[in-house]
């Protein structure tokens, strides 16, 4: 007779039942069969079970064609997968993983039925990403054997697996499932029970803010998605990702998160409810934020909301010469971008020596490009010849565009715009690269606010493709049109946004970073686990704490304060832990210590 789980020694989980053979269940079954496990696939729909067999057949055939499986390994994997429509087929399973619809009632019914079917030493895992594992466990006859096992979609490709234990879960169950995840070639992260866990807990707040931004008509869906892909290196934009996840699923997750946190950032944006209730749930229905070729298709097609790239534009102004104010990394990078594109560039700093230093920095950057074969030595020399350093803003008298890239201090920027107003010719465009300050405040420091616009480049400017084009309520149409055309001519991707704190990227990025800090502050997860979760589960190029240390904790805190001051949302208040680290002088890589410690250079 089998003994309860808490009394048993650990043994490998060889036979595993997967209940629910949708996309996720089928993906998990593929991972398990390819790792040598016997898999019992169960779905109440015979059609779903048949579809799962077909999908596994096709997936393993692709793996053979790509040299990832041999023909014999494929046959063996397929032979290990059997499908049924009755839960009693799970009777001999060592582990049962349920991935049925995200509903307490459905999941509780499945787990309760399994209590009377499986062995006392079997482990029951729920695949929920939004519901309380503790509540599901408490309703089970053997709560000590219930835990969460959250794979990410597509399961065969995504490395992250969140292992979720409740206060009732036996340590033996957690160890057995963690060992299984490692054996499958996954990277398990142990987390406690709260809606969204780590990855979705951070991801869905960000997605919700993007949906709200779009709903407020602050920016187009295409510009929001392009901004986050090009500005943050994300594999997908937030609205496209919502369509992939399923808008109804996202709404369910956010409802659960809000019920637990009462944080307004988790309160589902009304548009998610409207789309869900209209049946416009994303890719699976053929329409969500975007319209798709067919239900289930990844191919986006034009619809009534698609912006017309060839629409008639307001005639722009001519920009031949550019003045860049500043001598730091951003100013040097922007000057390099314009000079490479053939513009004559004047780079002005407080002293000619500082301007010469900036030009020397550009020379080194161009030399690196030559070394890497990205440009010829002749082209690099011609680019450098187009840059004239100066210690006086009077040399901006003839430029067509004057662009400031000085310290992020409104008073300094306003003084500079007053100077631009005096020295620049009539019709010159005056631009600021601010990432968080009001562009209109710079415009009002001049007698020609219609000529002022924001051009927010990203660091390093030569490499980063994105420019946020920030139009104030006073910016002239032809100035806006000119800057958009200019961005295209210097091989940058412009996105339009209004003049409010954070624009697109920072308004979505920094609340996400702040929420990651709160997770550590509340001892919910470690720095390493959170960084791993977002890289492996969300496809982020850097984890939030890696990014915070690179950006600088002081810079991050300043942006978060601006966002909080502008939107007055308590959820945007900077995490106290971030404020404490900044007060202690732990600013990230530049000081050798932030959230982590770094070797001194």
C-alpha positions in Angstrom: 0.0 0.0 0.0 1.3 3.4 -1.0 2.1 5.9 1.8 1.3 9.6 2.0 3.8 11.9 0.2 5.2 13.5 3.3 6.4 10.0 4.5 8.0 8.8 1.3 11.6 9.0 0.1 12.1 10.9 -3.1 11.8 8.9 -6.3 12.0 10.0 -10.0 8.7 11.1 -11.6 8.5 8.6 -14.5 4.8 8.6 -15.4 3.2 12.0 -15.8 -0.4 12.8 -16.6 -1.2 16.1 -18.4 -4.8 17.2 -18.1 -6.0 19.7 -20.7 -4.5 19.3 -24.1 -4.7 22.8 -25.5 -1.5 24.7 -26.7 0.1 24.7 -23.3 -0.8 21.1 -22.3 0.4 19.8 -25.7 3.7 21.7 -25.3 4.3 20.3 -21.8 3.5 16.8 -23.2 6.1 17.3 -25.9 8.8 18.4 -23.4 8.1 15.4 -21.2 8.0 12.7 -23.9 11.2 14.0 -25.4 12.8 13.7 -22.0 11.9 10.0 -21.7 8.8 10.3 -19.5 5.7 8.2 -20.1 2.9 10.8 -20.7 -0.8 10.2 -20.2 -2.6 13.1 -22.0 -6.2 13.6 -20.9 -8.9 16.0 -22.3 -12.7 15.8 -22.2 -12.7 16.6 -25.9 -11.7 13.7 -28.1 -11.0 16.3 -30.9 -8.5 18.1 -28.6 -6.8 14.8 -27.8 -6.5 14.0 -31.5 -5.2 17.5 -32.3 -2.5 17.1 -29.6 -1.3 13.8 -31.2 -1.1 15.5 -34.6 0.7 18.5 -33.1 3.2 16.3 -31.3 3.8 14.3 -34.5 4.4 17.6 -36.5 6.7 19.1 -33.8 8.9 16.0 -33.5 9.1 15.7 -37.3 10.4 19.3 -37.4 12.9 18.4 -34.7 14.2 15.5 -36.8 14.5 17.8 -39.9 16.5 20.2 -37.9 18.8 17.5 -36.5 17.6 17.9 -32.9 16.1 14.3 -32.8 16.9 11.1 -34.6 14.2 9.2 -36.3 14.3 6.5 -33.6 14.2 9.0 -30.8 11.1 10.5 -32.5 9.4 7.2 -32.7 10.2 6.4 -29.1 8.8 9.8 -28.0 5.6 9.4 -29.9 5.1 5.9 -28.4 5.4 7.3 -24.9 2.3 9.6 -25.5 -1.1 8.1 -25.0 -4.4 10.1 -24.9 -7.6 9.6 -23.0 -10.9 11.4 -22.3 -11.3 10.0 -18.7 -9.5 11.3 -15.6 -9.3 7.7 -14.4 -6.4 7.2 -16.9 -4.2 9.2 -14.4 -4.5 6.4 -11.7 -0.9 5.3 -11.9 0.7 8.7 -12.5 3.6 9.8 -10.3 2.7 13.4 -11.1 -0.4 15.0 -12.6 -0.1 18.5 -14.2 -3.5 20.2 -14.8 -3.6 23.0 -17.4 -7.4 23.3 -17.7 -9.1 26.7 -18.2 -8.2 29.4 -15.6 -11.3 29.0 -13.3 -11.4 28.0 -9.7 -14.5 25.9 -10.2 -13.0 23.9 -13.0 -9.6 23.4 -11.4 -11.1 22.5 -8.0 -13.4 19.9 -9.7 -10.4 18.3 -11.5 -8.3 18.2 -8.3 -11.1 16.9 -6.2 -11.9 14.1 -8.7 -8.2 13.2 -8.8 -8.1 12.8 -5.0 -10.2 9.7 -5.5 -8.2 8.3 -8.4 -4.4 8.8 -8.0 -2.1 7.1 -5.5 -1.6 8.8 -2.1 2.0 9.5 -2.9 1.3 11.1 -6.3 1.9 14.9 -6.7 -0.8 17.2 -8.1 0.4 20.3 -9.9 -1.7 23.1 -11.1 -0.6 25.2 -14.1 -2.4 28.3 -12.9 -0.7 31.7 -13.3 -3.3 33.7 -11.6 -5.3 31.7 -9.1 -4.3 30.9 -5.5 -2.4 27.6 -5.2 -3.1 27.7 -1.4 -6.9 27.8 -2.0 -6.8 25.0 -4.5 -4.6 22.9 -2.1 -6.9 23.6 0.9 -9.9 22.2 -1.0 -7.9 19.0 -1.7 -8.0 15.9 0.4 -4.2 15.9 0.5 -3.1 19.6 0.5 0.5 18.6 1.2 0.9 17.1 -2.3 -0.6 20.1 -4.3 1.7 22.8 -5.7 2.0 25.1 -8.7 4.1 24.2 -11.8 4.0 27.2 -14.2 5.5 26.6 -17.6 5.7 29.4 -20.1 4.4 29.4 -23.7 5.7 27.9 -25.9 6.7 25.2 -23.4 9.3 23.4 -25.6 11.2 26.7 -26.2 10.9 28.6 -22.9 13.4 27.7 -20.2 11.7 29.1 -17.2 9.5 27.0 -14.9 8.1 28.6 -11.7 7.7 26.0 -8.9 5.0 27.4 -6.6 4.6 26.1 -3.0 1.9 27.1 -0.6 2.2 27.0 3.2 0.7 23.5 3.0 3.0 22.0 0.4 5.4 19.1 1.6 9.1 19.9 0.9 9.4 16.5 -0.7 6.9 17.5 -3.4 8.8 20.7 -4.2 12.1 18.9 -4.4 10.8 16.1 -6.7 9.2 18.6 -9.1 12.3 20.9 -9.0 14.5 17.9 -9.9 12.1 17.0 -12.8 12.3 20.6 -14.1 16.1 20.4 -14.1 16.0 17.0 -15.8 13.8 18.5 -18.5 16.6 21.1 -19.2 14.5 23.9 -17.6 15.5 26.5 -15.1 13.2 26.2 -12.1 12.6 29.2 -9.9 11.0 28.6 -6.5 8.3 31.2 -5.6 5.6 31.7 -3.0 1.9 31.8 -3.7 0.6 35.1 -4.9 -1.2 36.0 -8.2 1.1 36.2 -11.2 4.1 34.8 -9.2 7.3 36.5 -10.4 7.3 36.7 -14.2 3.6 37.3 -14.8 3.4 39.4 -11.6 5.8 41.9 -13.3 4.8 41.3 -16.9 1.0 41.8 -16.6 1.2 45.2 -14.7 3.3 46.4 -17.6 0.9 45.0 -20.2 -2.0 46.6 -18.5 -0.3 50.0 -18.5 0.3 49.6 -22.2 -3.4 48.8 -22.8 -4.4 51.9 -20.8 -1.9 54.1 -22.7 -3.5 52.9 -26.0 -7.0 53.3 -24.7 -6.2 56.9 -23.7 -5.2 57.5 -27.3 -1.8 58.7 -26.1 0.0 56.7 -28.8 -0.9 54.3 -31.6 -0.7 50.6 -31.1 2.1 50.4 -33.7 4.1 53.1 -31.9 3.7 51.6 -28.4 4.8 48.2 -29.7 7.7 49.6 -31.7 8.9 51.8 -28.8 9.2 48.9 -26.4 10.9 46.6 -28.9 13.4 49.2 -30.2 13.8 51.1 -26.9 14.1 48.1 -24.6 15.1 45.3 -26.9 12.0 43.3 -26.1 11.0 40.4 -28.5 7.4 41.7 -28.8 5.5 44.8 -28.2 3.0 44.8 -25.3 -0.1 44.9 -27.3 1.0 42.2 -29.7 1.9 40.1 -26.7 -1.5 40.6 -25.2 -3.0 39.3 -28.4 -0.7 36.3 -28.2 -1.5 35.5 -24.6 -5.2 36.1 -25.0 -6.9 39.3 -23.9 -9.4 37.3 -21.8 -6.6 35.4 -20.1 -4.8 38.7 -19.3 -7.9 40.1 -17.9 -8.4 37.1 -15.6 -4.8 37.3 -14.4 -5.1 41.0 -13.7 -8.4 40.6 -11.8 -6.7 38.1 -9.5 -3.6 40.3 -9.1 -5.8 43.3 -8.2 -7.9 41.3 -5.8 -4.7 40.5 -3.9 -2.8 43.8 -4.2 -5.5 46.6 -4.6 -2.9 48.3 -6.7 -4.5 50.5 -9.4 -1.7 49.4 -11.8 -3.2 45.9 -11.7 -6.9 47.0 -12.1 -7.6 45.8 -15.7 -7.8 48.6 -18.2 -11.5 48.9 -19.4 -10.5 48.1 -23.0 -9.5 44.6 -21.9 -13.1 44.0 -20.7 -14.6 45.5 -23.8 -12.5 43.4 -26.2 -13.0 40.2 -24.1 -16.7 40.6 -23.9 -16.9 41.3 -27.7 -15.0 38.0 -28.3 -12.0 39.9 -29.7 -9.5 37.9 -27.6 -6.4 38.2 -29.7 -4.8 35.9 -32.2 -6.9 32.9 -31.2 -10.1 34.7 -32.3 -8.4 36.5 -35.3 -8.8 39.9 -33.8 -7.7 41.8 -30.6 -5.6 44.9 -30.6 -4.7 43.9 -34.1 -6.5 42.0 -36.9 -5.1 38.7 -38.0 -5.3 36.8 -41.3 -7.4 34.0 -39.6 -8.1 32.8 -36.1 -4.8 31.4 -34.7 -2.7 33.0 -37.4 0.3 35.2 -36.4 0.0 37.3 -39.6 -1.3 40.8 -39.0 -3.4 42.3 -41.7 -4.5 45.9 -42.4 -7.6 47.2 -40.7 -9.4 50.5 -40.1 -6.8 51.4 -37.4 -3.7 50.8 -39.5 -1.8 54.0 -40.0 -1.1 55.0 -43.6 2.6 55.4 -44.1 1.9 57.0 -47.5 -0.6 59.5 -46.2 -0.2 63.1 -47.3 2.2 64.8 -45.0 2.5 68.5 -44.2 5.4 69.8 -46.2 8.5 70.0 -43.9 11.4 72.3 -43.5 14.9 71.6 -44.9 17.5 70.5 -42.4 21.1 70.6 -43.7 23.1 71.6 -40.6 22.6 70.6 -37.0 23.8 72.1 -33.7 24.2 69.7 -30.7 24.5 71.3 -27.3 26.4 69.2 -24.7 29.6 67.2 -24.4 28.5 64.0 -22.7 27.9 60.5 -24.1 24.4 61.3 -25.4 25.5 64.5 -27.1 28.5 62.8 -28.8 26.4 59.9 -29.9 23.7 62.2 -31.5 26.4 64.3 -33.2 27.9 61.1 -34.6 24.5 60.0 -36.0 23.8 63.2 -37.8 27.4 63.5 -39.2 27.2 59.9 -40.5 24.0 60.8 -42.3 25.8 63.6 -44.1 24.8 66.6 -42.0 27.2 69.4 -41.1 27.3 69.3 -37.2 28.3 72.0 -34.7 28.9 70.5 -31.2 28.9 73.2 -28.6 29.9 72.9 -24.9 30.6 75.2 -22.0 34.3 75.3 -23.1 35.9 74.5 -26.4 38.1 72.0 -24.6 35.0 70.0 -23.6 33.7 70.2 -27.1 37.0 68.9 -28.4 36.8 66.0 -25.9 33.4 65.2 -27.3 34.7 65.2 -30.9 37.6 62.9 -29.8 35.1 60.5 -28.3 33.3 60.4 -31.6 36.6 59.7 -33.4 37.1 56.7 -31.1 33.6 55.4 -31.8 34.1 55.8 -35.6 37.5 54.0 -35.3 35.7 51.1 -33.6 33.2 51.0 -36.5 36.1 50.8 -39.0 37.8 48.0 -37.0 34.6 46.0 -37.0 34.1 46.5 -40.8 31.0 48.6 -40.4 32.4 51.6 -42.4 35.6 52.4 -44.3 38.4 54.5 -42.9 37.6 57.1 -45.6 33.9 57.4 -44.6 35.0 57.7 -40.9 37.4 60.5 -41.8 34.7 62.3 -43.8 32.2 61.9 -40.9 34.6 63.4 -38.4 35.4 66.3 -40.8 31.7 67.3 -40.7 31.9 67.9 -37.0 33.0 71.3 -35.7 33.6 71.7 -31.9 33.0 75.1 -30.3 32.8 76.7 -26.9 30.1 79.2 -28.0 26.4 78.8 -28.8 26.8 81.8 -31.1 28.0 79.2 -33.6 24.4 77.9 -33.8 23.5 81.1 -35.7 23.1 79.3 -39.1 22.0 75.8 -38.1 18.6 74.4 -39.2 18.2 72.3 -36.1 19.5 73.1 -32.6 19.3 70.1 -30.3 20.2 70.1 -26.6 21.6 67.0 -24.8 22.6 68.6 -21.5 21.9 67.6 -17.9 18.3 66.6 -17.0 17.6 69.8 -15.1 14.7 71.9 -16.2 16.3 75.2 -15.2 19.5 74.5 -17.2 17.4 73.4 -20.2 15.2 76.5 -20.1 18.3 78.8 -19.9 19.7 77.0 -23.0 16.4 77.4 -24.9 16.4 81.1 -24.1 20.0 81.2 -25.6 18.8 79.2 -28.7 16.0 81.8 -29.1 18.5 84.6 -29.2 21.2 83.0 -31.5 19.3 80.7 -33.9 17.9 82.0 -37.2 14.2 82.3 -37.7 12.7 79.0 -38.9 15.3 76.9 -37.1 13.8 73.9 -35.2 14.7 73.8 -31.5 14.7 70.3 -30.0 15.3 68.7 -26.5 16.4 65.2 -25.8 14.8 65.2 -22.3 13.5 61.8 -21.2 11.2 63.0 -18.4 10.8 66.8 -18.3 8.0 68.8 -19.9 9.0 69.8 -23.4 6.4 72.7 -23.3 8.4 74.2 -20.4 11.4 74.4 -22.7 9.2 75.9 -25.5 7.8 78.6 -23.2 11.4 79.8 -22.5 11.5 81.0 -26.1 9.5 83.5 -28.2 8.8 80.8 -30.8 7.2 77.8 -29.0 5.8 76.5 -32.3 9.4 75.6 -33.4 10.1 73.5 -30.3 9.8 69.7 -30.2 11.1 66.7 -28.2 13.5 64.2 -29.9 14.3 61.6 -27.3 17.2 59.5 -28.5 18.2 56.3 -26.6 21.6 55.5 -25.3 23.9 54.6 -27.1 22.5 56.8 -29.8 24.5 55.4 -32.8 23.2 51.9 -32.0 19.6 52.4 -30.8 17.0 52.8 -33.5 14.3 54.5 -31.6 13.5 58.2 -31.3 10.4 59.4 -29.4 9.1 62.4 -31.2 7.4 64.5 -28.5 4.9 67.1 -29.8 3.6 69.8 -27.5 0.2 71.5 -27.9 2.1 74.4 -29.4 4.4 72.5 -31.9 3.7 73.5 -35.5 2.6 70.8 -38.0 5.6 71.4 -40.3 8.0 71.1 -37.4 6.5 67.7 -36.5 6.6 66.5 -40.1 10.2 67.7 -40.6 11.4 65.8 -37.5 9.7 62.6 -38.5 11.2 62.8 -42.0 14.6 63.7 -40.5 14.5 60.6 -38.2 13.9 58.4 -41.2 16.8 60.0 -43.1 19.2 59.3 -40.2 18.0 55.7 -40.1 16.0 56.0 -36.9 12.4 54.8 -36.2 10.3 57.7 -35.0 7.3 57.1 -32.7 4.8 59.9 -31.9 3.8 60.7 -28.3 2.4 63.6 -26.4 4.2 65.8 -23.9 3.7 63.9 -20.6 6.1 62.4 -18.1 7.9 59.3 -19.3 6.6 59.5 -22.9 6.1 55.9 -24.0 9.1 53.9 -23.0 9.9 55.3 -19.6 6.2 55.5 -18.6 6.0 51.7 -19.2 9.5 50.6 -18.2 10.0 52.3 -14.8 6.8 51.2 -13.0 7.9 47.6 -14.0 11.3 48.2 -12.6 9.8 49.7 -9.4 7.5 46.7 -8.9 10.6 44.4 -9.2 12.2 46.4 -6.4 9.0 46.0 -4.3 9.2 42.2 -4.8 12.7 42.1 -3.3 11.7 44.6 -0.6 8.8 42.3 0.4 11.2 39.2 0.5 9.0 37.5 -2.1 11.9 36.6 -4.4 15.6 37.1 -4.8 17.4 39.4 -7.2 18.7 36.5 -9.1 15.4 34.7 -9.4 13.6 37.8 -10.6 16.3 38.6 -13.2 16.2 34.9 -14.4 12.4 34.9 -14.5 12.2 38.0 -16.7 15.0 36.9 -19.1 13.8 33.3 -19.4 10.1 33.7 -19.0 9.6 37.1 -20.7 12.5 37.1 -23.2 13.9 40.3 -21.8 17.5 41.0 -22.8 18.3 42.0 -19.2 16.7 41.3 -15.8 15.3 44.4 -14.0 18.1 44.6 -11.4 20.8 44.3 -14.1 19.1 47.1 -16.0 18.6 49.3 -12.9 22.4 49.0 -12.1 23.3 49.9 -15.7 20.9 52.9 -15.9 21.9 54.1 -12.5 19.7 54.0 -9.4 19.8 57.8 -9.0 18.6 58.2 -12.6 15.9 55.6 -12.1 14.7 57.2 -8.9 14.5 60.6 -10.5 12.3 59.2 -13.4 10.1 57.3 -10.9 9.6 60.5 -8.9 8.6 62.4 -12.0 6.1 59.7 -13.0 4.6 59.7 -9.5 4.3 63.5 -9.4 2.6 63.6 -12.8 0.1 60.8 -12.5 -0.5 60.9 -8.7 -0.9 57.2 -8.6 0.1 55.6 -5.2 1.3 52.5 -7.2 4.0 54.7 -8.9 5.6 55.9 -5.6 9.2 54.9 -5.7 10.0 51.7 -3.6 11.6 52.7 -0.3 14.5 50.2 -0.9 15.5 52.2 -4.0 15.4 55.5 -2.1 17.6 53.9 0.6 20.2 52.6 -1.8 20.4 56.0 -3.5 20.8 57.8 -0.2 23.6 55.4 0.7 25.4 56.3 -2.5 24.9 52.8 -4.1 24.0 54.0 -7.6 24.8 50.9 -9.7 27.8 50.0 -11.8 29.1 53.6 -11.9 29.8 53.5 -8.2 30.7 49.8 -8.0 27.6 48.9 -6.0 23.9 49.1 -6.6 21.6 46.1 -6.2 24.8 44.0 -6.8 28.5 44.7 -6.2 30.9 45.2 -9.1 34.6 44.9 -9.5 36.4 48.2 -9.5 37.8 49.2 -12.9 
